[in-house]
Amino acid sequence: MFGWNKGLVGLDIGSSSVMAIELARSGRGYEIIGFAQAPLNPDVVADGAVADSAALSEAIESVFAAGKFRTKNVATGVSGNAAIVKRVVLPVDTVEEAAGSIEYNADKYIPFDISEVNLDYAVIGPSKRKGGGLEVVLVAARKDHVRNATEAVAKAGLVPIVVDIDVFALQQAFEINYSPGPDETAALFNVGASLTNINIAKAGMPLLIRDVSVGGRQYTDVLKKELQLGFEEAEALKCGKKVGIYDAGMVAPLLDSVTDALVMEVRKTFDFFRESYPEESISSIYLAGGSARAPGIARKFQEAFGIDARPLDPLRSLKVNSRAGSGVRESGPALAVAVGLAMRAFDG
């Protein structure tokens, strides 16, 4: 997509909330000129799939009413089993041959009928592996998931212009804020409510993408169960706030038990990455998403893998206009996908 001159609002539809960001150019950088969010009940979006379109549309409407955005044009994303992203080698030598064979070759890598997905790809270049061929990033998004998301947006009176993949939006937010060098290989994590999206990227392209079924809701659930807390109390405690007699230090073992499960899944991903790319070495870990600031999560990652781990700051290089409101800074790493989606207005 090329830059959309009518503006775009980045709309992140998660399992626990809807977040929207609007950006404008500011000098050589960008400025947040609009922001709003609304919570979602757990049964509205599950594992990236829209289960209650009416409730989602209502939440989106409330977000746009609160944000007072300048445009109704929207860029949103899909994740979970709605999207498959793989870096593969096609047995072809030219870009033209890749274009002609992508659908035939994609069938080998996608566990769905080709007629059920929207396909796209980006050519990286000649493969360095034995046997040659052309290396490409293959992207497939299930049509029903895309349709459900765009219909919910349209029912809210908005115009869905772009449907992206959440892990690409995450990478966009990382790159605009950290300007990684061409030799830096970063592991990017979007720790959502029900899923954690992983994108190991280098030089503007993903090397490995994977979703794991561990997310922020597990942190909340263990606190609710073990401490007999309500949902709001458990959420606050998860984010490091003191609740009654409990503080972050007291509940650290409970939270660590969930982080340990996440670390175990990440270890499998890193092992597979090393097997696939023995010449590459991950130099940094960035944690985004609503649970990226769960007490101890960055420390656990750093201890487990010996790699510098920190929360991803999606506002690090962005100005924040006063009309966006104070809540935008409070949301921190949770805004990464919405910021990346909003950046689609300036592509091209």
ChimeraX attribute file (.defattr): number of C-alpha atoms within 10 A of each C-alpha:
attribute: neighborCount
match mode: 1-to-1
recipient: residues
	/A:1	10
	/A:2	9
	/A:3	13
	/A:4	15
	/A:5	8
	/A:6	10
	/A:7	22
	/A:8	30
	/A:9	30
	/A:10	29
	/A:11	31
	/A:12	27
	/A:13	27
	/A:14	29
	/A:15	24
	/A:16	20
	/A:17	21
	/A:18	20
	/A:19	27
	/A:20	28
	/A:21	30
	/A:22	28
	/A:23	27
	/A:24	19
	/A:25	13
	/A:26	11
	/A:27	7
	/A:28	5
	/A:29	12
	/A:30	18
	/A:31	18
	/A:32	23
	/A:33	21
	/A:34	24
	/A:35	29
	/A:36	23
	/A:37	24
	/A:38	17
	/A:39	15
	/A:40	19
	/A:41	13
	/A:42	15
	/A:43	12
	/A:44	19
	/A:45	22
	/A:46	17
	/A:47	18
	/A:48	22
	/A:49	22
	/A:50	23
	/A:51	15
	/A:52	15
	/A:53	19
	/A:54	15
	/A:55	17
	/A:56	25
	/A:57	20
	/A:58	16
	/A:59	23
	/A:60	30
	/A:61	19
	/A:62	16
	/A:63	21
	/A:64	26
	/A:65	11
	/A:66	14
	/A:67	21
	/A:68	16
	/A:69	22
	/A:70	14
	/A:71	14
	/A:72	19
	/A:73	22
	/A:74	27
	/A:75	27
	/A:76	29
	/A:77	28
	/A:78	24
	/A:79	23
	/A:80	21
	/A:81	13
	/A:82	19
	/A:83	24
	/A:84	22
	/A:85	24
	/A:86	19
	/A:87	20
	/A:88	19
	/A:89	22
	/A:90	21
	/A:91	16
	/A:92	18
	/A:93	15
	/A:94	14
	/A:95	15
	/A:96	9
	/A:97	13
	/A:98	21
	/A:99	13
	/A:100	11
	/A:101	13
	/A:102	17
	/A:103	14
	/A:104	9
	/A:105	16
	/A:106	20
	/A:107	12
	/A:108	9
	/A:109	14
	/A:110	17
	/A:111	9
	/A:112	12
	/A:113	9
	/A:114	15
	/A:115	10
	/A:116	12
	/A:117	20
	/A:118	14
	/A:119	17
	/A:120	15
	/A:121	17
	/A:122	14
	/A:123	18
	/A:124	15
	/A:125	14
	/A:126	17
	/A:127	17
	/A:128	11
	/A:129	10
	/A:130	6
	/A:131	8
	/A:132	14
	/A:133	19
	/A:134	21
	/A:135	22
	/A:136	22
	/A:137	18
	/A:138	21
	/A:139	19
	/A:140	22
	/A:141	23
	/A:142	20
	/A:143	16
	/A:144	15
	/A:145	19
	/A:146	21
	/A:147	13
	/A:148	16
	/A:149	24
	/A:150	23
	/A:151	18
	/A:152	23
	/A:153	25
	/A:154	17
	/A:155	16
	/A:156	19
	/A:157	15
	/A:158	19
	/A:159	17
	/A:160	20
	/A:161	17
	/A:162	19
	/A:163	18
	/A:164	19
	/A:165	22
	/A:166	27
	/A:167	29
	/A:168	21
	/A:169	24
	/A:170	27
	/A:171	25
	/A:172	21
	/A:173	28
	/A:174	25
	/A:175	16
	/A:176	19
	/A:177	16
	/A:178	13
	/A:179	11
	/A:180	15
	/A:181	11
	/A:182	9
	/A:183	11
	/A:184	16
	/A:185	22
	/A:186	22
	/A:187	24
	/A:188	24
	/A:189	25
	/A:190	28
	/A:191	28
	/A:192	24
	/A:193	24
	/A:194	22
	/A:195	23
	/A:196	27
	/A:197	24
	/A:198	22
	/A:199	24
	/A:200	23
	/A:201	19
	/A:202	20
	/A:203	14
	/A:204	16
	/A:205	17
	/A:206	21
	/A:207	22
	/A:208	21
	/A:209	20
	/A:210	17
	/A:211	22
	/A:212	16
	/A:213	17
	/A:214	21
	/A:215	24
	/A:216	24
	/A:217	24
	/A:218	18
	/A:219	24
	/A:220	26
	/A:221	19
	/A:222	18
	/A:223	22
	/A:224	17
	/A:225	11
	/A:226	10
	/A:227	13
	/A:228	12
	/A:229	17
	/A:230	13
	/A:231	14
	/A:232	12
	/A:233	17
	/A:234	22
	/A:235	22
	/A:236	14
	/A:237	24
	/A:238	28
	/A:239	17
	/A:240	17
	/A:241	15
	/A:242	15
	/A:243	16
	/A:244	8
	/A:245	6
	/A:246	12
	/A:247	14
	/A:248	18
	/A:249	11
	/A:250	11
	/A:251	17
	/A:252	16
	/A:253	12
	/A:254	16
	/A:255	22
	/A:256	18
	/A:257	14
	/A:258	21
	/A:259	24
	/A:260	15
	/A:261	14
	/A:262	20
	/A:263	19
	/A:264	13
	/A:265	16
	/A:266	21
	/A:267	15
	/A:268	10
	/A:269	19
	/A:270	18
	/A:271	12
	/A:272	13
	/A:273	18
	/A:274	13
	/A:275	11
	/A:276	12
	/A:277	12
	/A:278	10
	/A:279	7
	/A:280	15
	/A:281	14
	/A:282	18
	/A:283	14
	/A:284	17
	/A:285	21
	/A:286	20
	/A:287	26
	/A:288	28
	/A:289	26
	/A:290	24
	/A:291	25
	/A:292	25
	/A:293	21
	/A:294	23
	/A:295	21
	/A:296	18
	/A:297	24
	/A:298	20
	/A:299	12
	/A:300	17
	/A:301	23
	/A:302	16
	/A:303	12
	/A:304	14
	/A:305	15
	/A:306	11
	/A:307	14
	/A:308	15
	/A:309	21
	/A:310	18
	/A:311	21
	/A:312	27
	/A:313	22
	/A:314	27
	/A:315	23
	/A:316	13
	/A:317	15
	/A:318	18
	/A:319	16
	/A:320	19
	/A:321	16
	/A:322	10
	/A:323	12
	/A:324	21
	/A:325	16
	/A:326	12
	/A:327	11
	/A:328	20
	/A:329	14
	/A:330	10
	/A:331	17
	/A:332	20
	/A:333	23
	/A:334	26
	/A:335	28
	/A:336	29
	/A:337	34
	/A:338	28
	/A:339	29
	/A:340	30
	/A:341	31
	/A:342	28
	/A:343	25
	/A:344	25
	/A:345	26
	/A:346	17
	/A:347	9
	/A:348	8
